[in-house]
Amino acid sequence: MAIAALVLGIVAVVFAFTPLVFLSPFIAIVGIVLAVLARKSEKSGASTAGLILSIIGLVLGGIMWIACSLCAAGMKEGIKELQKDPGFKSLQQEMNKAIDDATKKAQDINK
């Protein structure tokens, strides 16, 4: 159990810095439970390290999860503001026209 807690602690810390950040706190909680159970039966370095790494993974995963959520919310508001800008609308129209022109050219080449 101590080795499993250690592995889960390492995975939780690594996942805190990847796009799988939402899994980190859950993995860390399982690691903490296993580490506590392992420490009750036999105190070893692996169970202590697993407990410490799982706690670090829980804290880092939670912080990163909150940070990612706040960033996504901020992007949503920024996109709403950008869409109100008249310059953005004209740029969007130019891009759509360029895409349509490229599509027509590609269709003409394929004929």
Secondary structure, 3 states (H helix, E strand, C coil): CHHHHHHHHHHHHHHCCCCCHHHHHHHHHHHHHHHHHHHHHCCCHHHHHHHHHHHHHHHHHHHHHHHHHHHHHHHHHHHHHHHHCHHHHHHHHHHHHHHHHHHHHHHHHHC
